[in-house]
Amino acid sequence: MFLRQVEYRLFDHEIDHIDHAGDGSHELDRELCLTDSEDRQKFISWQQNKDSFHVEIGDKSFFTNDGIVHNASTHNIWRKIINENVQLKYRDKGKQVLQISSVDYSVFVCAYETQWQTKDGYWGADTLHICRKLPEGFEEILND
């Protein structure tokens, strides 16, 4: 996929809480949308099955209304893969970590799983955690 644009589809309360300082890691309660050079869209959101939350990819929005659309393409965390060919690959069988990567740069989209705890506590349920670096200890359980 030749990535042209990254949009965050947000709930009203989220727009003032996206922190792009530091390493650029942040959380979304709703979904993100990747648009390719031919205007095809991939939507990425959290989903819940009977056992846990996971990251899901779809060809249409996971929500019935549009919400607030925020173009995130120029933010530091995404800028290096805009106008690049990217691959989307799950890093584990439970679909907790989706890696979006070009040849030499990756962004991770992670879902909630209670066994992985960060120094600040557990990730929130029904949330996407977007980051460049996975929490300590996380790499051990991922598939190559």
C-alpha positions in Angstrom: 0.0 0.0 0.0 1.4 3.4 -1.0 0.4 5.5 2.1 -0.8 9.0 1.2 -2.6 10.0 4.4 -3.3 9.1 8.0 -6.5 10.3 9.7 -7.7 9.9 13.2 -11.5 9.4 13.5 -12.1 10.7 17.0 -14.8 11.0 19.5 -15.5 14.6 20.5 -13.6 14.3 23.8 -10.4 13.1 22.2 -9.3 16.1 20.1 -7.8 18.0 23.0 -6.0 15.0 24.4 -3.7 13.9 21.6 -0.2 14.5 22.9 2.4 14.4 20.2 5.2 15.6 22.4 8.1 13.3 23.4 8.2 10.0 21.5 4.8 10.7 20.0 3.1 7.8 21.6 -0.6 8.4 22.2 -4.0 6.6 22.5 -7.1 6.8 20.4 -10.5 5.7 21.7 -12.0 5.3 18.2 -10.1 4.5 15.0 -7.5 5.5 12.5 -7.9 5.5 8.7 -5.0 4.9 6.2 -5.6 6.2 2.7 -3.5 5.0 -0.2 -2.5 6.7 -3.5 -5.7 5.4 -5.2 -7.9 6.8 -2.4 -8.6 3.3 -1.0 -9.1 3.3 2.8 -8.1 0.9 5.5 -9.7 1.5 8.9 -8.0 0.3 12.1 -9.8 0.1 15.4 -10.1 -1.9 18.6 -12.5 -4.8 18.6 -13.6 -7.1 21.4 -14.1 -10.9 21.2 -15.1 -13.1 24.1 -11.6 -13.2 25.5 -9.9 -9.9 24.9 -9.7 -6.7 22.9 -7.6 -6.8 19.7 -6.7 -4.6 16.7 -8.9 -5.1 13.7 -8.5 -3.9 10.1 -11.5 -3.2 7.9 -12.4 -1.7 4.5 -15.1 0.5 6.1 -15.5 2.4 9.4 -16.2 0.5 12.5 -18.5 3.3 13.7 -21.8 4.5 12.3 -21.1 8.3 12.5 -18.0 10.1 11.2 -16.9 11.8 14.4 -14.1 14.3 14.3 -11.7 13.8 11.4 -8.1 14.8 12.2 -5.4 14.6 9.6 -2.3 13.1 11.4 -0.1 12.8 8.4 2.3 15.6 9.4 2.7 14.4 13.0 6.3 13.1 13.7 5.1 9.5 14.4 3.6 9.2 10.9 5.6 11.6 8.7 8.4 9.2 7.8 6.0 6.7 6.2 3.8 9.1 4.3 4.4 8.7 0.5 6.1 5.3 1.2 5.1 1.8 0.4 3.9 0.3 3.7 3.0 -3.2 4.9 0.5 -4.0 7.6 1.4 -7.1 9.7 0.1 -8.5 12.9 3.0 -9.3 15.3 1.2 -11.8 17.4 -1.5 -14.4 17.0 -3.9 -12.6 19.4 -3.8 -9.5 17.1 -2.7 -7.3 20.0 0.0 -5.6 17.9 -0.3 -4.4 14.3 3.0 -3.1 12.7 2.7 -0.6 10.0 6.1 -0.3 8.3 8.1 0.9 5.4 11.6 -0.4 4.6 13.2 1.3 7.6 10.5 2.8 9.8 7.6 1.3 11.9 4.6 2.5 13.8 2.9 0.0 16.2 -0.9 0.0 16.9 -1.6 -2.0 20.0 -4.8 -3.1 21.8 -5.5 -3.8 25.4 -4.2 -7.0 27.1 -3.9 -7.1 30.9 -0.8 -9.3 30.9 1.3 -6.5 29.5 1.8 -3.7 32.0 3.6 -0.5 31.3 5.4 1.6 34.0 2.3 3.8 34.1 -0.1 1.0 34.6 -2.2 -1.1 32.2 -3.3 0.2 28.8 -6.9 1.1 28.8 -9.5 -1.2 27.4 -11.3 -0.2 24.1 -8.3 1.9 23.1 -5.6 1.9 20.5 -2.1 2.6 21.7 0.0 4.1 18.9 3.7 4.0 19.5 7.2 3.7 17.9 8.5 1.5 20.6 6.8 -1.4 22.4 6.7 -1.6 26.2 9.6 -3.4 27.9 9.2 -7.1 27.8 6.7 -7.1 25.0 9.1 -8.1 22.2 9.7 -11.5 23.9 6.2 -12.8 23.0 5.8 -11.5 19.5 6.1 -13.6 16.3 8.9 -12.8 13.9 
